[in-house]
Amino acid sequence: MKRTFPIIILLISLSLLGLLLLQASWLNNLIEVREGQLNNRLSSNGLKVAADLYKTVYSGQIIHPKKRMGEFNADFHLHIIKPLTIGEKFSVDEVSAKLRKEFLTDEWRDLKFEFAIYSSVPEIEMLTNGYDKVSLDTANNKQFIIPILPDEAVTLDDQASYEQLIVLIPNYKQQVWASLQWVIVGAGIFMMVIIAAFYVTVRSLLNQKKLSEIKSDFINNMTHEFKTPLATISLAVDALKNEKVLASPEKREYFRGIIKEENVRMNKHVETILQAALMDRQELKLNRTNVHLHEMLGQVLENFQLQLQNTNGKVQMLFNAKNDLISVDEVHFTNLLSNLIDNAIKYSNEEILIKVSTHSTSKLLVIRIEDNGIGMSKETVKRIFEKFYRAHTGNLHNVKGFGLGMSYVKTVIDAHKGKIRVESILGKGSIFTIEMPLLSLA
């Protein structure tokens, strides 16, 4: 796992980078194709509109547009005939309607444009209200010049004598991007899904790696915890076979006592593991009774008096709660309090000082257990309630266990609809605060 994990991370990272580059290349090509489609549409359909305008205005005239011809009236006076122009024949709205009909489709329904028609002089015949403003922004607009020509072929020199339709597309690039917004959004969502999948995969691998290390540590601890009492029992059994021991009732009783104590110790370990299995299957059943917490705390602390005396430890009890009546499973709640006190002793410095205090609010009973032990790092505080997790104790080697105690505490608290939080400073100690729903004294 140690060797393959970095390779897996590297391969996933390279795959993700490759997908991002392919997406960027695909999007760039798509933008170019979209611009080409718009250019072709504006050019070809613009020519259709120009041809329609020319046909409508000049189809009945036999003279060349924009070229003045002379004719004599009945009095033989020469009159100059000026052909009708597109600006005189159509309004801006009418030309705009023709362009919209040709330009706007489902793909380009939001396309914005401005236009003007120039005569050959050149002279503006008509223009839209926003044309002048858009024509100044040459960096962002796109201009299409469409000559208004007859159907027959016209040389380049003759085109200068015809009118021109000039179409401007403001914010050209932005409008092309806007036409692809749903495609881009879809591609973005797809990439986010892939990134999320990679993230979940990597996180799962990290969790599996962490879980594998924790379980290995648990197996090592369990092996040690069972190996010690088994070795002690084996030595005691061998001692009982000795003739001198058999001849002395006191020695026989002593070794039988050792066997019994070690057997009880192993039973406790088995019970701990079975409790963990029950919590895994969420089969923790509560047999609730109404209990005065102060009495329960007094009994728990009494059980640790001998251990505290042997280590010159002290306990300060500040029971300030006016109401200490709660509904709990007496066995499980006693166990969780014992676990917290036991941890405070195990992870202590030479001079043990444990402060146990209570106070009550209108709805909650608050229990605070404070020690002056080795404290915990921020990482340990975050993970203290994880199953199998054990805090690193540095040079402190007398701390034993499976890493199940604090997980059990959290499970019991949650089952009682209570809350627990931890505050700790490395090297100065820890504070565990429990909040439990109160029962009314009335």
Secondary structure as UniProt FT lines:
FT   TURN            2..3
FT   HELIX           4..58
FT   TURN            59..60
FT   TURN            65..66
FT   STRAND          69..72
FT   TURN            74..75
FT   STRAND          78..81
FT   HELIX           86..89
FT   HELIX           92..103
FT   TURN            107..110
FT   STRAND          114..118
FT   STRAND          124..127
FT   TURN            129..130
FT   HELIX           131..136
FT   TURN            138..140
FT   STRAND          142..147
FT   HELIX           156..159
FT   TURN            160..161
FT   STRAND          164..169
FT   TURN            170..171
FT   HELIX           172..179
FT   HELIX           181..240
FT   HELIX           243..247
FT   HELIX           249..280
FT   TURN            281..282
FT   STRAND          288..292
FT   HELIX           293..303
FT   HELIX           305..310
FT   TURN            311..312
FT   STRAND          314..319
FT   STRAND          325..329
FT   HELIX           330..346
FT   STRAND          353..360
FT   STRAND          364..371
FT   HELIX           378..383
FT   TURN            384..385
FT   TURN            387..388
FT   TURN            394..395
FT   HELIX           405..415
FT   TURN            416..417
FT   STRAND          419..425
FT   TURN            426..428
FT   STRAND          429..437
//
